[in-house]
Amino acid sequence: MTRFFWRNFFQLLLLFVAGAQWTCFAWLLTVAGLVSIPPHMNLSMPIAIYALNRAIVTRPVPARGPWRSARRVYTGVAFASLFGCLVLLLVGLLWSIARAAFAVADLAGAGMPVDALAGVARTLATCGVLGCGAAIAYGYGPGQRRLWVNSFDVEIERLDLRLDGLRVAQISDIHLGVYMDEHAIARYVDRVNALEPDVVVITGDVTDGLDHAPRTFPALGRLRAPCGVFVILGNHDVYTGADRVAAALARWTSFRILRDHRDVIERDGAHLHVIGLDDRGMDWARGVRRCRELDILFAAVPPGGPVLLLTHRPDLFDQAARLGVALVLAGHTHGGQMAIPWTRGRSASLARFMTRYPRGTYRKGRSTLHVNLGLGITGQPVRVASPREITCITLRAAGGVKGGLGA
């Protein structure tokens, strides 16, 4: 069942989106009193909208022009409908519970203002649907341009005091290409360099395609750090061709490319061991939870030496924690790219279906994981409650985590 779900995820999503689009449209028409919806249309219209969705998403999108703009607007409406339908379902569930409680109260002889509260529920649901539309519109505009420089300290046991204060800048999921040209990446490179990090790491999904590489890779290659710039590959790099992406990086940058390889950061004679893994995905969404190469590479580290693990997907954190890896840096999820602020500084998004570690910083035993929200975007240029992120981590000796870690 799980394999079927992920293999057919986009088809199932199109079905749900079609139902959501019709549900929101019909709700707004009904509440506004513009029309009464015949029951048979609640079946026929979602089927017709699904056929329209398939026709639209399977048509190639041109690099520019009115069709590209129309496609973006249509996709925005689809996303807004998706979240709006969830609001309607939530309000409907709460109203059903409340109505049952009112029925019990009436049996007990207590009069309850059911009609008035039903009006409140309708207003709440309508405002929720319209609010989702406004949030998506924001996400396509200011939301997808927001940049968060997330700075915090991580204390690491057995860290040599000569490495205390080492600053590690992390970027991830750059997605060079349509939505990240050479001018855009140059601006972000300047922001990273301005932090004056000792080390820069890139945790995968460097690029979508290589036709733009002669322009975008040299711009990315301007990243500078005295202890080196380390890069691993992500699933989009694999789709492009992992060997070809690695060759392009070697040609146009001076980065240290880690493909199932171990390297060392050295400062004043002290060492921090770095392990970088190639992406191994079960599918486009989920990663593996155990990697034989990680066991082998970790075993080669001198006993007691602190280890920094670079892995595109965060799913290996449990294995890394069991081994005693001090710090794991990952990306891949984009924090869902669209999220709903939730509890304890966390957010709810579709990324929670992908991994137990969708975004932010986690602690397990002596190990710390940070899942970067990504610098680029994929699919659509939209971000809601998931800004682009540059992470700046300062390593501290001894044990524990300090700083603002949530996302």
N, C-alpha and C positions, 0 to 999 in steps of 0.2 A: 504494500500500500504506500509506504514512504517513497519507494522508487518510482511508482506510478505518479505520485503527486509532483515530485520534482521534475520528472521527464515531461509532464504535461502542464507544468505550472502556468505558463503563459496562456495556454488555451483555457485553463480553468479560470485564470484571472480575467480574460476577456469575457467569459460567461458571467462572472460576478460583476464586472464593470457594467455590462449591458443591463443586468438587473438593477444595479445601483443607479444608472443613468435614468432609467424609466421610473424607478421609485421616487427619486428626488423631483423629477419633472412633474410626475403625476401629483405628488404631494403639494408642490407649490401651486399648481393649477387649481387643485381642489380647495386648498386653504384660501386662496385668493378669490374663490367663488366664480372663477371664469368658466369652468366646465365640469360636468359630471362624467366620470370615467366609467364606460361600460365594463363589466367584469371580464368579458372575453379579451379586451385589449391588454389586460394585465399578463396575459400569456403570449399573445401575438406580438406585441410591441417589443418586449425584450428579445425575442427571436429575431425580429427585423433589425434591431439595433446591433445585435451580435454580428449579423451578416455585414452590416455597414462597418463595424469595427474591424472585422477581418479584412475587408476590402481596403480599408485605410492603412492598417498597419503593415500589410504585405506589399504595399506600393512603395517603390524606392523614393527616398526623400532627396530632393535636389539640394545642392550646397547653398543656394540662395533663391529668393524669389517669393511670390505670393503663396505658392503651394506650401512652401516650408513654414511660412508664418501661420497659414491656416492650420497646418498639421500641429503646430505647437499650441495654438489656441484650443483645438479639439482635444488634444491630450490633456491640457490643463483642465478642461471641463470634465474629462473622464476621471482624473484624480480627485477633483472636487466632489464629484458624485460619489466616488468610492468612500471618502471620509464622511460625506453627508449622509450616506445610507447607514453607516455605522452609528452615527448620531441618532438617526431615526430608530434604529433597532434598540439602542440603549435606552432612549426615552420611552419607547414602546414597552420594553421589559419592565422598567420602573413603574410605568403607569399600570401595567397588568398587576403587578404586586400591590400597588396602592389601591386599585379597584377591588381586589380581593379583600384587602383589609377593610375597605369601606363597607363591603357586603356583610362582613362579620359584625361590624359596628352597627349597621342597620338592624341586623337580627337581634342585637342586644338592646335595641330601642334608642340608640344614639343617632341623631340626624347628622349626616355629613354632607358638606357642600360639594357633591360629586361634579355637577355641571361646571361650577366655577373652577374647580381644580383641573378638570378636563381642558378648559380653555387655557389655563396656565401651561399645561403640558403641550398643547398645540403650539402656543407661542414659543415655548422653549425649543421645541423641535424645529420650528421654522427658522428661528434665529441661529440654531446650530448649523442648519444646512447652508444658510447665507454666510455664516461665519467661516465655514469650510471653504466656500468659494473665495472669500476675501483673503484667507490664509494662503491659498494656492496662488492667487494673483500676486500676493506679496512674495511668495517663494520664487516666482519667475522673474521678479524684479529685484528689489533690495536684498531679499533673503539669500539669493544665490550669489550675491557679491560680498556678503559678510565674510570677514576673516577673523578667526580667533587665534591669538597667540597664547597658547596654554602653557604656562610656566609653573613648575613645581619641583620639589626635592624628593629624591628617593634615597633612603638610607640602606646601605648594603653591608651585610656582615662580611668580615674578612677583607674589606676593601683597603688596600694600601693607602696610608695617609697621604702619600704623594699623588694619589688620584682623587683625593677629597676636593670637591669643587669642580670636577670635570663636567663640562657642559656638553650635553648631547642634544642636537637638534634633529627632530624626526619630521619628515614629510612622507606622504604615502598617497597612492592612487592619484597620480598626477594626470594621467590620461591625456598625454600630448596628442593633439589632433584637432578635430572640429571645434571643440569647446576650450582648447588650451593651445593657442598659437604662440609663436616666438615672443610676441610683445607681452602677452599675459604672463608667461612663465618667467620672463625677464624681471617683471615687477615682483613676483613672489621670491625669486632668487635674491633680489636685493633685500627683501624683508628678512630672509634667513641670514644672509651675510651680515646684516646690521646687528643681529643678536650676538655676533662674535663667538660662535660655538667652537669648542675644541674638536668636536666630531660632528659630522652630519651623516644620517642614515636615511635611506629611501627604501621603504618596505613594500615595494612591488607595484604593479600596474603603472609602469613608466609611460607606456604609449599605447595608442590605438592606431596601428598601421605604421609604415615607415616612409611613405611618400613625402612627408614633411620633415623627415629627419635632418636633412642638411641645414634646415633653418632652426628647428626646435631643439635638437640635441646640443649644438654649440651654446645656445642660450642657457640650457639647463647646466651645461658643463662649467658655467661660471661660479657654481657653488664652491666655496672655499672654507677649509678648516685645517688647522695646523696638524692635527692627528689623522686627517684623512676623511674622505667621503666614501661611504660603503653603500652598495646597492644590491638588492635581490630582485628577482623577477616574480610577477604575479600572474594570475590566470589570463588577463588580457595580453600580457607579453607572450604567454604560451600560445594564445590564439593567433597572434601576429607571427609567431615563430621564435621560440626562445633563443636558438642559436643566432638568428639574424638580429634580434634585439641586442644580445650580448655583444655581437660584432660591431653594431652601430655605437654602442656605449664605449667600447674599446677604441673606436676610431675617433669619436668626437668629444670624449671626456677623458679625464684622468682618474675616474672613479675606480675603486677596488670592488670588483664584481665577485660576489660570493654565490656560487652555485653548488650547494652541498659542500661547503668549504669552511675551514677554520682559519681565522687571521688573528692578529694581535694589535691592540692599541697600546702604544708605549708612551709614557711621559715620565721624565726624570728617572728612567730605569725601572719604573713600575709597570706592570702589565695588566690589561683587561682583555680577556679572550673573547673574540667575537665569532659566533657561528651563524652562517647564513644559509638558508634552505631554499631550494627550488619549490615552486608551488605544486602541491599535490591535492587536487580536488576530487571529491566524489562526484561532483557535478559543478555547474556554474555557481551554486550557492554555498554548498557545504564543503568543509575540509575534513581531512582525516584526523583522528584523535591519537594516533600513534605512528611514529615515523622511525624506521630502523636506522636511517642515516643519522638521526639526532643522537641515538644511543651510541653509535660508533664515534661520532665527532666529539661528544661530551667525554667519552672514555679516554680520549687522547689529551684532554686538558690536564695539566699538572694538578695533583691533589690540592684542594683548598683554593684554587685559583678562581676568582669571580668570573662569571660568564654572562655575556650579553647575547641573547638569541634574537635574530631577525627572521621572522616568518610572516608571509603575506597574510595568511588566515590565522585567527587566534585560537583555533580548536586544539592546538598542541600544548596549550598552557598547562593542562593537568599533567601530561607527561613531563613537561619541563619542570614543574614544581616538584614532582617526585624525584627527579634527578638532582635538584638543588640549583637550577639555573637562577641567577640572581634577578635578572631583568629580561623580560620578553617584550619586544615591540612588534606590533602587527597593525594591519589595516583591513582592507577588503570590503568592509560592510558599509562604508560611508555614513555610518550611524543611521542607516535606513534612508538617508538623504531627505526624507520627509518623516517627521516624528511628532509625537504629541508629548509635551512635558508631563511627567508623571511624578512618582514619589521619590523621596530621598535623593534628589538631584539627578535621577535617571529619567529616561524618556522611553515611551512605547513606540515601536515602529516594526515594520516587516522584517528588520534585521534580526529580531528575536526568533524568527523562524529559521534563520540561518545558523545561529550559534548561541551558546549560552553566554557568550561574551560579546555583545553587540557594539558596545562603545564605552569609552571612558577607561578608568583605572581600577584594577582588581588586585587583591592580595590573597595569597594562599601560602601558609607557612612562611618560609623565608623568601618566597618568590613574588615578584610584582609583574603584572601585565598591564601594558597600556595599548588600547585599540584606538588608533588615530581616526578622525572623522574624514580624512582625505582632503587633498588640496584641489582635486579636479572634480568633474562630474561625469556621469555616464547616463545614457538613455535620454534624459531631458535636462535642460538647464534650469533646474528647480531645486531649491533647498528650503525646507521649513524646519526650524528648530534644530538644524544640523549644519552649522556654519563650516566653511572651509577651515582647516586647522593646520597650524604650525605648532609643533610641540617642542618645548625647550625644557629638558630634564637636567637638573644638577645632582650629581652623585655625591652622597655623603657617607662617611664611614659609620659603622655600627648598624643597629637593626630597627627598622620601622619605616614608615612613609609619612612625609609631611607635605602640606600644601593643598591647593585646590585641585581635587582629582576627578570630580564628577563631570558628567557631560549629558 
